[in-house]
Structure formats: structure tokens, C-alpha cells
Amino acid sequence: MLIRSFASDPEPDPPPTTAQQIERLKEELAAAQQTLLERQSRLEEAQQRLVLISKIARDNERCRRAPTVSWAAVRAVLYCGRESLAKIGTDLPVL
């Protein structure tokens, strides 16, 4: 005699087919590649900022003569938008 439970146990999902597994893996790969591209972009931006800050810090004469201007230049590099980063140079007097 077979006793069957009528509880609300859902039937298990059938295992995914090979095509479904491949499709899921392709989606995961695309997401991982997109994340990698975004991280590389952020890394390049950080490197650009560090290069500019190091140029400002290496200008000893300027840092001694006008430390406030040097700090303002560093802050400008740190907080400028991504699109403005290429326009900022260490020789800009307004920094």
C-alpha cells in the first residue's frame, strides 16, 4: 500500500539541460566581463589621479612657496569628475 503525503511539498525542478547550463554560463561570463571592464576603467582613473598628485607633490618649490595652492591642486585632482580629469594639469594656476 502506497501512502502519499499531501503536504505542500513542491515537485523538484527537473535538472537543467546542457543547453540551459551553457546559456546560464554565457550570461555569467558576460556579467563577469562587464564587471572586469568597469573595474579596469576605475583602476585607470585612479592611476591618472595618482600620477597627477605625485607630480604636484614632487614640485618642492611650489609646495614650499604656496602650500595652500598645492593642497587645493591635490583636492581638485581627488574630487574632479571623470570627464574633467584629462583637462587638469599640474601647471594650472587655479588649482
Secondary structure, 3 states (H helix, E strand, C coil): CCCCCCCCCCCCCCCCCHHHHHHHHHHHHHHHHHHHHHHHHHHHHHHHHHHHHHHHHHCHHHHHHCHHHHHHHHHHHHHCCHHHHHHCCCCCCCC
